[in-house]
Amino acid sequence: MGFDLLNMGTQGLMTAQRQLNTTSHNINNVNTEGYSRQSVVQQTNDPIWWGGSQYGTGVHAAEVRRGYDQFATNELNLTTTNLSYATEREGQLGRLDNMLANSAKKIPEDMNQWYDAVKALADSPSDMGSRKVVLEKAKMVASGLNDNHAILARQKSETNEVLSRTLNRVNDIAKELVDVHKALVKTPALGHDNDLLDRHQNLVNELSEYTKVTVTRKNDESFNIMIGSGHTLVSGTEASELRMVGGQPDPQQTRLAIVEGKSLKTIQNDDIGGKMAAMFQYRDETLSHAMDEMGRIAIGFSHSVNELQQQGLDLNGQVGENMFRDVNDPAIAAARAKLPVGSTADLKVYIEDLSELKIGEYDLTFDGSQHTLALPDGSQQKVIPSGNPPAFSMDGFRVEMDAPMKAGERIVLRPTRSAAGEISVSIADPAKIAAQSYLSSASTMQGQAEFSITSPGNLTEFQVAVSPDASQFAVLDMKGNILRPPQPYPPSGEVVVGGTGFTLGKGAVGGDVLAVNLNPADGDNGNLIKMQTLQADKMMDEGRSTVIDVYQGLNTEMGVQKASAARLKEVGLVEKDAAESRVAEIAGVNLDEEAANMMKFQQAYMASSRIMTVANETFDTLLNASR
């Protein structure tokens, strides 16, 4: 009897001692981040039968259980990923919105100052001082657009650097998780290492900030860690590696890839979640969108001014030169097509119609017999290049193929992406500002045909008349005599009459008459008056927006996106707080509860000690009685 009491007292005391040790461990780690509350699971010993009855044999500590709930933890991981995405997105859009807000006054103000300078020059077209002011204000417009493009390009570069550092940390986490798995594998016989599992969960929590994480059991000792929509980063004691690989065809548009064994598999950037998804979205969508719009603004402003420059005479009586660098300069046109490495194709993208010009990337592919153009909205369209060189038009631009594509090639077309960085003033002599219009007041135009003098000659005054059905045109002198009989409209190239060459584009309506006067006239400001009207000319977005409206629209759009991201962050905070509360209910340490447990287990310890004392006294009594 004494032996049974002593045995049960000893086991009760040891169980209570382990309860006290575990409670003390909980109290000590109450402020340890990621610590999960532990508790001792005690079980009744197997009973014995004696004399037809069952007698209990005491208690033992079966295991130390970690407070953990997979559903609550998975929910915490997901909300951590969502909040990290929203926080990063809000910060990025905040920086961009601040930049645009600072430029919201500068760029429109620079453009308006240029228009004001043009208005001042119109009052005295021959004044060299006023002409110099127009050129200086033009340089300010170009400089402002250049600066904005440089800032956006720098943010792209910085985002790539942050992505690279983030990827290094993700790979480090994968290696640390493998180390944890190896340690878990080494101690299966000793039961689960709860503190090691907490370390494992802390790493998963950190990984959840960078990407969406899914954790599944591989076996009793290790796990599978998958990111995104199912890409295995860690499998037991083996880790994959994430890398950044060059984009195709643009190597600067790097992509995410995962090394699995000896294979390299690319991952869709929008398939990853978390902070990395926000960075990819900012780099590939937001910044590209802003650069495209800034480029469209630069093209709209410079191209419209250049067109009018070419429709006037400068102070020397010459046809005006481009005030800004030509948006259809062959080098610029070629740079708008991003060719894959090793391609022999030669494509150039020329701007044709400002009102139809859109932003975004166009993917041109060739399967050996058919060209297909993927539009920014996701739709696809078959295109058939024609002419010499083969060319096709789309959304306000024309693509010329001086050298053909190979079968299977993919070429990215970016009509406006870099234009804000390329705009510059191309004339230095103020006398070259074309103040005089060579289209006289005798012109009657209802259409929008583009007309330019390409080579002035002996013929200085003439009229270009379009037939009533707009199918033909003819060249007449100012008295109505025919200099060039009716020909199909629009002409396919340059028309030369009397040594003077001109081009006439489509868009005229029946009965349009263009009266040309190439004789210098002192004080003529007709072309400057046309330049003034550009300020309110809704030449963009199919006649709905001015150039400044496009900028204001971009500024407003980024502000709306920032507000949406801020709202998403607020929702993410609420969801994560709720998930953390659910995890804390299960895994958190409550000091009041632990203090109560301490007292309870202390009493159990003392009671078990008393049992041992009773057992000892009983044993002594039995020994003394037998003497």
C-alpha positions in Angstrom: 0.0 0.0 0.0 2.8 2.4 0.9 4.6 1.6 -2.3 1.5 2.4 -4.4 1.0 5.7 -2.5 4.7 6.5 -3.0 4.5 5.8 -6.7 1.4 7.8 -7.2 2.7 10.6 -5.1 5.9 10.7 -7.1 4.1 10.7 -10.5 1.7 13.4 -9.3 4.6 15.5 -8.0 6.5 15.1 -11.3 3.4 16.0 -13.3 2.7 19.1 -11.2 6.4 20.0 -11.5 6.1 19.9 -15.3 3.0 21.9 -15.2 4.8 24.5 -13.1 7.8 24.5 -15.4 5.6 25.0 -18.5 3.6 27.7 -16.8 6.8 29.5 -15.9 8.0 29.1 -19.5 4.7 30.8 -20.6 5.1 33.7 -18.2 8.8 34.2 -19.2 7.8 34.4 -22.9 4.7 36.6 -22.5 6.5 39.3 -24.5 8.3 37.1 -27.0 6.9 37.8 -30.5 5.5 34.8 -32.1 5.5 32.7 -29.0 2.6 30.2 -28.7 1.3 29.3 -25.3 2.1 25.8 -24.1 0.2 23.5 -21.9 0.9 20.1 -20.4 -1.6 17.4 -21.3 -1.9 15.0 -18.3 -3.5 11.5 -18.6 -4.6 8.9 -16.1 -2.3 5.9 -15.8 -3.6 2.5 -16.8 -5.5 1.0 -13.8 -4.8 -2.4 -12.1 -7.2 -5.1 -11.2 -7.1 -6.5 -7.7 -9.6 -8.8 -6.0 -12.2 -8.2 -8.8 -12.0 -4.4 -8.5 -10.2 -1.7 -10.6 -7.7 0.6 -8.8 -6.3 3.8 -10.3 -2.5 4.1 -10.5 -2.1 7.9 -10.7 -1.3 10.4 -13.4 1.5 11.2 -15.9 2.3 14.1 -18.3 1.5 12.8 -21.8 2.8 15.7 -23.8 3.4 19.5 -23.9 0.9 20.9 -26.4 1.4 24.1 -28.3 -1.6 26.4 -28.7 -2.2 26.3 -32.4 -5.1 26.3 -34.8 -4.3 25.8 -38.5 -7.4 27.6 -39.8 -6.7 30.7 -37.6 -3.1 30.7 -38.6 -3.9 30.4 -42.3 -6.3 33.3 -42.0 -3.6 35.3 -40.3 -1.1 34.5 -43.1 -3.7 35.6 -45.8 -4.6 38.8 -44.0 -0.9 39.6 -43.5 -0.3 39.2 -47.3 -3.3 41.4 -48.1 -2.3 44.1 -45.7 1.3 44.1 -46.9 0.1 44.5 -50.5 -2.2 47.4 -49.6 0.4 49.1 -47.4 3.0 48.9 -50.1 0.5 50.0 -52.8 -0.6 53.0 -50.7 3.0 54.1 -50.1 3.9 53.8 -53.8 0.9 55.7 -55.0 1.4 58.3 -52.3 4.9 59.1 -53.7 3.7 59.2 -57.2 0.7 61.4 -56.3 3.0 63.8 -54.5 5.2 64.0 -57.5 2.3 64.7 -59.8 0.8 67.2 -57.3 4.1 69.1 -57.2 4.2 69.1 -61.0 0.5 69.8 -61.4 1.3 73.5 -61.2 4.7 73.4 -63.0 3.8 71.6 -66.3 0.4 73.3 -67.0 1.9 76.6 -65.8 4.9 76.2 -68.1 2.6 75.5 -71.0 0.4 78.4 -70.2 3.4 80.7 -69.9 4.5 79.6 -73.4 1.0 80.4 -74.7 1.2 83.8 -73.0 4.6 84.4 -74.6 3.1 83.5 -78.0 0.3 86.0 -77.4 2.8 88.7 -76.5 4.8 87.9 -79.7 1.6 88.2 -81.8 1.5 91.9 -80.8 4.9 92.5 -82.2 5.9 89.5 -84.5 9.3 91.1 -85.4 10.5 91.8 -81.9 13.5 89.6 -81.2 13.2 90.0 -77.5 9.7 88.5 -77.5 10.9 85.7 -79.8 13.6 84.8 -77.3 11.0 84.6 -74.6 8.9 82.2 -76.6 12.0 79.9 -77.0 12.9 80.1 -73.3 9.4 79.2 -72.3 9.5 76.3 -74.8 12.7 75.1 -73.1 10.9 75.2 -69.7 8.1 73.0 -71.0 10.5 70.5 -72.4 12.6 70.6 -69.2 9.6 70.0 -67.0 8.5 67.0 -69.0 12.1 65.7 -69.1 12.3 65.9 -65.3 9.0 64.1 -64.7 10.1 61.3 -67.1 13.5 61.0 -65.3 11.7 60.8 -61.9 9.4 58.0 -63.2 12.3 56.2 -64.8 14.3 56.4 -61.6 11.4 55.1 -59.6 11.3 52.1 -61.9 15.0 51.5 -61.3 14.6 51.8 -57.6 11.6 49.4 -57.6 13.8 46.9 -59.4 16.5 47.3 -56.7 13.9 46.8 -53.9 12.6 43.7 -55.7 16.1 42.3 -55.8 16.6 42.8 -52.1 13.2 41.4 -51.3 14.0 38.3 -53.4 17.2 37.8 -51.5 15.3 37.9 -48.2 12.7 35.4 -49.4 15.5 33.0 -50.5 17.1 33.5 -47.0 13.8 32.6 -45.4 13.5 29.5 -47.5 17.0 28.4 -46.3 16.1 29.1 -42.7 12.9 27.1 -43.0 14.9 24.2 -44.4 17.2 24.4 -41.3 14.1 24.3 -39.1 12.8 21.3 -40.9 16.1 19.5 -40.6 16.1 20.2 -36.8 12.6 18.8 -36.6 13.5 15.7 -38.4 16.4 15.0 -36.0 14.1 15.0 -32.9 11.0 13.0 -33.9 11.3 10.5 -31.1 11.4 13.3 -28.5 8.1 14.7 -29.7 7.4 18.1 -31.3 9.8 20.9 -30.5 7.2 23.6 -29.7 9.7 26.5 -29.6 11.1 25.4 -32.9 7.6 25.3 -34.4 7.2 28.8 -33.2 10.3 29.8 -35.0 8.9 28.1 -38.1 5.7 30.0 -37.8 7.5 33.3 -37.4 9.4 32.7 -40.7 6.1 31.9 -42.4 4.6 35.0 -41.0 7.5 37.1 -42.4 7.3 35.3 -45.7 3.5 36.2 -45.8 4.4 39.9 -46.0 6.3 39.4 -49.3 4.0 36.8 -51.0 1.0 34.6 -50.6 1.9 31.5 -48.6 0.3 28.1 -48.3 1.6 25.6 -45.7 0.9 21.9 -45.9 2.2 18.9 -44.0 4.8 16.8 -45.9 5.1 14.4 -43.0 5.1 14.4 -39.2 8.4 16.4 -39.0 8.4 18.8 -42.0 6.2 20.9 -44.2 5.7 22.0 -47.8 5.8 25.8 -48.3 4.2 27.1 -51.4 4.0 30.7 -52.7 1.6 32.4 -55.1 -0.9 30.0 -56.7 1.1 26.9 -55.9 4.8 27.3 -56.6 6.8 25.2 -54.2 9.4 27.2 -52.4 10.3 24.6 -49.7 9.6 20.9 -49.7 10.7 19.3 -46.5 14.5 19.7 -46.4 14.8 21.0 -50.0 14.4 24.7 -51.0 13.9 26.3 -54.4 15.4 29.6 -55.3 13.6 32.7 -56.7 15.4 34.8 -59.3 14.8 37.8 -61.5 15.3 37.1 -65.2 15.4 39.5 -68.1 12.1 40.4 -69.7 11.3 39.5 -73.3 11.6 41.4 -75.5 12.5 44.2 -73.1 15.3 43.0 -70.8 14.7 45.9 -68.3 11.2 44.6 -67.7 12.5 41.8 -65.5 10.3 38.9 -64.5 10.1 36.5 -61.5 11.2 32.9 -61.9 11.7 30.0 -59.6 14.5 27.4 -59.9 13.1 23.9 -59.3 15.9 21.4 -59.6 17.6 22.1 -62.8 14.7 23.9 -64.4 13.8 27.6 -64.4 10.1 28.4 -64.5 8.8 31.9 -64.8 6.0 33.1 -62.5 3.3 35.6 -63.5 4.0 38.8 -61.6 0.4 39.2 -60.6 0.3 35.6 -59.3 2.5 36.2 -56.3 0.6 38.5 -53.9 1.9 40.5 -51.0 4.5 43.2 -51.1 6.2 41.8 -54.2 2.9 41.9 -56.2 2.5 45.5 -55.2 6.0 46.3 -56.5 5.5 44.5 -59.8 2.1 46.2 -60.3 3.7 49.6 -59.5 6.6 49.1 -61.9 4.7 47.4 -64.8 1.3 49.1 -64.6 1.3 52.3 -62.6 4.6 53.8 -63.6 4.3 52.6 -67.2 0.8 54.2 -67.3 2.1 57.5 -66.0 5.1 57.5 -68.4 2.7 56.7 -71.3 0.4 59.6 -70.4 3.4 62.0 -69.9 4.7 60.9 -73.3 1.3 61.5 -74.9 1.2 65.0 -73.4 4.7 65.7 -74.8 3.8 64.3 -78.2 0.5 66.3 -78.3 2.2 69.6 -77.3 5.3 69.3 -79.5 3.7 67.8 -82.5 0.9 70.3 -82.7 3.3 73.2 -82.4 5.6 71.7 -85.0 2.7 71.3 -87.4 1.9 75.0 -87.2 5.6 75.9 -87.5 5.6 74.1 -90.8 2.5 76.1 -91.9 4.2 79.4 -91.5 7.1 81.6 -92.6 9.8 82.7 -90.3 11.4 86.2 -90.1 13.7 85.3 -93.0 10.8 84.4 -95.2 11.5 80.6 -95.0 9.0 77.9 -94.3 9.2 77.3 -90.5 11.3 74.5 -89.0 10.3 72.3 -86.1 10.4 74.2 -82.8 10.7 70.9 -80.9 12.4 67.7 -81.9 10.3 65.8 -84.5 8.2 63.1 -82.8 8.6 61.1 -86.0 12.4 61.4 -86.1 13.5 58.0 -87.5 15.6 57.2 -84.3 12.7 57.9 -82.0 10.3 56.0 -84.3 12.7 53.0 -84.2 13.0 53.1 -80.4 9.3 52.7 -79.9 9.6 49.1 -81.1 11.2 46.8 -78.6 12.9 44.0 -80.5 13.9 40.6 -79.0 17.6 39.9 -78.7 19.1 38.7 -82.0 16.1 40.0 -84.1 16.8 41.2 -87.6 13.5 43.0 -87.9 13.4 46.7 -88.5 10.2 48.4 -87.3 9.5 52.1 -86.9 6.4 53.5 -85.2 5.3 56.9 -86.5 2.6 59.2 -84.9 -0.2 60.0 -87.3 -3.3 61.2 -85.5 -3.1 62.9 -82.0 -6.9 62.5 -81.5 -6.7 58.7 -81.8 -3.4 58.2 -80.0 -3.8 55.9 -77.0 -1.4 54.7 -74.3 -0.2 51.3 -73.4 1.8 48.4 -75.0 0.9 46.7 -78.2 2.3 43.1 -78.7 3.0 42.3 -82.4 3.5 38.7 -83.2 4.1 36.8 -86.5 3.4 33.1 -87.0 5.0 32.9 -90.4 1.9 33.9 -92.4 -0.2 36.3 -90.3 0.6 39.3 -88.1 -1.5 39.6 -84.9 -1.6 42.8 -82.8 -2.6 42.4 -79.1 -4.0 45.7 -77.9 -3.7 47.2 -74.4 -7.2 46.3 -73.6 -6.5 42.6 -74.1 -8.2 42.2 -77.4 -6.4 40.9 -80.5 -6.6 42.1 -84.1 -5.2 40.7 -87.3 -3.2 43.2 -89.3 -2.1 43.0 -92.9 0.9 45.3 -93.7 0.7 46.7 -97.2 2.7 49.1 -99.4 6.5 49.6 -99.7 7.8 49.3 -97.1 4.9 47.2 -95.7 3.0 49.2 -93.1 -0.3 49.3 -91.1 -2.0 51.9 -88.9 -3.6 51.5 -85.5 -4.8 53.9 -82.8 -3.3 57.0 -84.3 0.1 55.5 -85.2 1.6 53.8 -88.2 4.1 50.9 -88.1 6.5 50.5 -91.0 8.4 47.3 -91.5 11.7 48.1 -93.2 12.8 44.5 -92.5 10.3 41.7 -91.8 9.8 39.8 -88.6 10.7 36.1 -88.3 8.1 33.5 -87.6 7.5 33.2 -83.8 8.9 36.6 -83.0 7.2 39.0 -80.6 7.8 42.7 -80.7 6.4 45.2 -78.2 5.3 48.6 -79.5 5.2 51.6 -77.1 4.1 54.6 -79.1 4.3 57.1 -76.2 6.4 55.5 -73.4 9.6 57.6 -73.7 8.3 60.7 -75.4 8.5 62.9 -72.3 12.1 62.2 -72.0 12.8 62.9 -75.7 11.2 66.3 -76.1 13.6 69.1 -76.6 13.8 72.5 -78.4 15.4 72.1 -81.8 15.9 75.7 -82.9 18.2 78.2 -81.3 17.6 81.2 -83.6 14.5 83.2 -82.5 14.1 84.4 -86.1 13.1 80.9 -87.1 9.8 81.2 -85.2 7.1 81.0 -88.0 4.9 84.0 -87.1 3.4 84.4 -90.6 0.9 81.9 -91.9 1.3 80.9 -95.5 -2.4 79.9 -95.6 -4.1 83.2 -96.3 -7.5 84.5 -95.3 -8.8 83.4 -98.7 -8.7 79.8 -97.5 -12.1 78.1 -96.8 -11.6 74.9 -94.8 -14.2 72.8 -93.1 -12.2 69.7 -92.9 -9.1 68.7 -90.9 -6.6 67.9 -93.7 -2.9 68.4 -92.9 -1.2 70.6 -95.4 2.5 71.4 -95.4 4.9 73.1 -97.8 7.9 70.8 -98.3 10.1 72.8 -100.7 9.4 76.5 -101.6 10.0 77.3 -105.2 9.1 79.9 -107.8 5.4 79.5 -107.3 4.6 81.6 -104.3 0.8 82.1 -104.5 -1.7 79.3 -105.4 -4.8 77.5 -104.3 -5.5 73.9 -103.6 -9.1 73.1 -104.2 -10.9 69.9 -103.2 -13.8 68.6 -105.4 -17.3 68.7 -104.0 -17.3 64.9 -103.5 -13.8 65.1 -101.9 -12.5 62.5 -104.5 -10.2 64.8 -106.3 -8.1 68.0 -105.9 -6.6 70.5 -108.3 -4.0 73.3 -108.1 -5.1 76.8 -109.2 -3.5 80.2 -109.4 -5.1 83.1 -107.4 -7.3 83.9 -110.5 -8.7 80.4 -110.7 -6.6 79.2 -113.6 -5.6 75.6 -113.5 -2.0 74.9 -112.7 -2.4 71.1 -112.0 -5.5 69.3 -113.4 -7.8 67.3 -111.0 -6.0 64.3 -109.4 -7.2 61.6 -107.0 -7.5 62.9 -103.4 -5.6 62.4 -101.2 -2.3 62.4 -103.1 0.0 59.5 -102.3 3.1 61.7 -101.8 4.6 65.2 -102.5 2.9 67.3 -105.1 5.3 69.7 -107.0 3.9 72.7 -109.0 6.1 75.4 -110.3 9.1 74.2 -108.2 7.0 74.4 -105.0 6.3 71.1 -103.2 3.6 70.4 -100.7 1.8 67.5 -99.0 -1.9 67.2 -98.5 -3.3 64.7 -96.0 -6.7 63.1 -95.7 -9.5 64.7 -93.8 -10.6 67.4 -96.2 -14.3 67.8 -97.0 -15.8 68.7 -100.4 -15.3 72.3 -101.4 -12.3 73.0 -99.1 -9.9 75.6 -100.6 -6.4 76.2 -99.2 -5.0 79.5 -100.4 -1.2 79.7 -100.1 0.9 82.8 -100.0 4.7 82.3 -99.6 5.6 86.0 -99.9 7.0 87.5 -96.7 4.8 90.1 -95.0 6.3 92.3 -92.3 4.2 92.2 -89.1 2.0 89.2 -90.2 1.0 87.2 -87.1 -1.5 84.8 -88.6 0.4 81.7 -87.6 0.9 82.9 -84.0 -2.8 83.4 -83.7 -3.2 79.7 -84.7 -0.7 78.7 -82.1 -2.7 80.5 -79.4 -5.7 78.5 -80.2 -3.8 75.3 -79.3 -4.3 76.1 -75.6 -8.0 75.4 -75.8 -7.9 73.0 -78.8 -9.4 69.6 -77.8 -7.0 67.7 -80.0 -6.6 64.6 -77.7 -9.0 61.7 -76.8 -11.0 62.0 -80.1 -11.7 65.6 -79.5 -12.6 65.5 -75.9 -9.5 66.8 -74.2 -6.8 69.5 -74.5 -3.2 68.6 -73.8 -3.5 70.1 -70.3 -6.7 68.2 -69.7 -4.7 65.0 -70.3 -2.3 66.0 -67.5 -5.0 66.9 -65.1 -6.8 63.6 -65.9 -3.6 61.7 -65.0 -3.2 63.6 -61.8 -6.8 62.9 -60.8 -6.6 59.3 -61.7 -3.5 58.8 -59.5 -5.3 60.6 -56.6 -8.3 58.2 -57.0 -6.0 55.2 -57.0 -4.2 56.4 -53.9 -7.6 56.9 -52.1 -8.6 53.4 -53.1 -5.4 52.0 -51.8 -5.8 53.8 -48.5 -9.2 52.4 -48.1 -7.9 48.9 -49.0 -5.3 49.3 -46.3 -7.9 50.3 -43.7 -9.9 47.1 -44.5 -6.7 45.1 -44.4 -5.8 46.4 -40.9 -9.3 45.5 -39.6 -9.1 42.0 -41.1 -5.6 41.4 -39.8 -6.4 42.7 -36.3 -9.4 40.3 -36.2 -7.2 37.4 -37.4 -4.5 38.2 -34.8 -7.2 38.3 -32.1 -8.4 34.8 -33.1 -4.8 33.5 -33.0 -4.2 35.2 -29.7 -7.3 33.5 -28.2 -5.6 30.2 -28.9 -1.9 30.8 -28.7 -1.6 34.0 -26.7 -0.3 34.0 -23.1 -2.7 35.5 -20.5 -0.8 36.5 -17.3 -3.9 36.3 -15.1 -4.7 32.8 -16.3 -1.0 31.7 -15.9 -0.9 33.2 -12.4 -4.1 31.1 -11.5 -2.5 28.0 -13.0 0.7 28.6 -11.0 -1.3 28.6 -7.8 -3.3 25.5 -8.9 -0.2 23.5 -9.9 1.6 24.6 -6.8 -1.2 23.3 -4.6 -1.1 20.0 -6.7 2.7 19.8 -6.1 2.2 20.3 -2.4 -0.6 17.7 -2.2 1.5 15.2 -4.1 4.4 15.8 -1.7 2.0 15.2 1.2 1.0 11.9 -0.5 4.6 10.9 -0.6 5.0 11.9 3.1 1.9 9.7 4.0 3.3 6.8 2.0 6.6 7.1 3.8 4.9 7.3 7.3 2.7 4.3 6.4 5.7 2.3 5.3 7.6 3.2 8.5 4.6 2.1 10.6 4.4 -1.2 8.8 8.1 -1.8 9.4 7.9 -0.9 13.1 4.8 -3.2 13.5 6.6 -6.1 12.1 9.5 -5.9 14.7 
